[in-house]
Amino acid sequence: MRKAFKYRLYPTKPQVKDLERTLELCRELYNAALQERRDAYKKAGKSVGLYQQKRYLPQIREELPQYKRVHSQVLQDVLHRVDKAFQGFFQRLKAKKGKAGYPRFKGKGRYDSFTFPQAYETGVKLQEGERRVLLHGIGSVKVKLHRPLEGKIKTATVKREGEHWYIIFITEVDPKPLPPSEEAI
């Protein structure tokens, strides 16, 4: 069973700049991947898949040094988001219920999170008695763990909500049966 734990982050001003820079780079990659798929279909009538786009990530990181500070799995997750948007679009087309809604480009301020898909093995580590979290490319950020984290961490998503930052851990926990009750519902 999967369970989500959302905690508030308290980054310093330089860390906020790094978090915003990471979001901006992810947004640019999302829009570029969307544009590539759109152009390939318009010009050649061919579709570009997720794995074709993933193959270009090392080249992008080589040519654009700013992407080297962003974890590679975060960039791969951005491409997964684009692919998921297209899968949803094609499912809506197939269902023929109203307008299908072609995937949209993300404007400034419209891309508010990035995800570490294999959080605990790679980009995210809890440290210092679990009062700080180490994020790849950002550093050690203060976190308010208001409730204990249960289970094994699977993914971690860093999210901006207004002026505040949060980290959402998705964990895998063993399901606990409810205690027996004689009360009617």
N, C-alpha and C positions, 0 to 999 in steps of 0.2 A: 504494500500500500504506500502511496506517495503522500507526503504532507508538506505544506509550505510554511515557512517561518519568515516573517518580515520584520527587519530591524532597522532602526534609524542610524544613518551614518553621520558623523560630524567631521567632515574634511576641513583641512586648513585652506586658506585662500589659494596657495599654489596648487594644492590637490584638487580644488574645485576647477581651476583652469585646466588641469590635466584631464579631469573627468569630462569637462565640456569639450575639450579637444578630441578625446576619444569618441564621444557621441557624434561630433561633427564629421570625423573621418568615417565612422560607420554609416552616417547618413549619405555622405558622398559616394561611398562604395555601393550602397543600396541603389541610389539613383543611377549610377553608372551601369550597374548590372541590369537594371530595368531598361535603360536606354539601349544597351547592347541587344537584349532580347527583342525589343521593339524594332530596332533598325534591321536586325537579321531577318525578321519576318517581312518587313515592308520591302526591303531591297532584294532579298533572295528567296523569300517564301519559305525559309527554313526556321525551325525553332532551335534555340540554344538551351541546352539542359544545365542542370546544376553541376554535374561533374565536369562539363566543358568549362564552365566558369571557374570552378575550383582550381583547375589546372593552371590558370593564369595568376593565381594569388602569389606564388613565389616571384614571378616576374614583376608584378605590381610592387611588391615589397622591395625588390632590387632597384627599380627605377624611381620609386617615390620613397625616400628615406623616412618620411614622417610615419609611414605605416609600420616601420620596424618596431616602434614602441607599443603597438597594439598587438596583443596576443593573437597568434595565427588562428586559434580556435574561435575567437571572438569574430574574426573576419569571416571564417567559414559559416558561423551561425548567421551572419548578415545575409549571406548568399542563400542559406536555408529559408530565411524569411521571404526573400524574393520568390523562391521556388514555391513556398507555401501560398503566397499571394496568387501566383499563377494557377496553382492547383485548385484553389477556391474559385477563381474566375472560371476555369473550365468546367468545374462541377456545377456552377450556377448556370452556365450556358447550356449544359446537358439537361439540367432540370427544367429549363425554360420557364422559370417563375420570375416574371418581371425583368428588370434590367440586370445584366450580369455584373456590371461594375468592374471595368478594366483596372488593374493595379495602378495606383497613383504614385507620382513622385512625392517625396517628402520635403516640405519646405523647412526653413529654419524654425526651430522650436517644435517641430512635428515628429521628431525622432527622439524619444525620451529614455531608452534603455538599451543596454547591451548585455549579452549573456555569455558566461563561461560554461560551455556544455559539459565538460568533465571537470567540474570545479576543483575538487579536492586533489586530483592528481596533478593539476597543472597551474592554473592562474590564481587560486584563492586559498589562503591559509589563515586559520584562526590562530592568534598568538597572545602572549602575555596574559595568561589566565582568562582568555577569551574576552578581553576588553578592546582588542584591536584586531583588524583583519588586514592581511597583506594582499593587495591587489596588484597583479602584474601591470607594470607601466605606470602605476599611480603611487604606490608605496604603502606604508602602514597607516591605515585610517582608523580613527576612534569609532567604535560601534557600541550602541546601547543594547545589550542582550537582556531584555526585560523578562524573558522566559527561557528556560533551558532548551537547547537544541537537541532534538531526539533523532536517532537513526544515523544512517550513513548519507553524507552529502552527495547528491548527484549533480545538480546544477546550481549556479549562483547567478542572479541577475541584478545588476546595478541599475537603479531607476531614479530619474529625477521627477519629482512631483512639486511643481511650483518652484520654491526656493530651497526645498529640502531634498536630501538624497537618502535613498534606502537601499538595502541589500535584501534580496529575497532568496533564501536557500530552499531548494526542493530536496527533500530527504526521502529515503526509503526506510519505512518502519514496519515492524511486525504488527498486524492488526490485533487489537485487544477486544475481546468480546465484552458486551455490556453486562453489568451485573443482573442477575435474575430479579424480576419484579412481578408482583401480583396485582399491580394497579392497572385499571383499564385505561385505554388511550382515548 
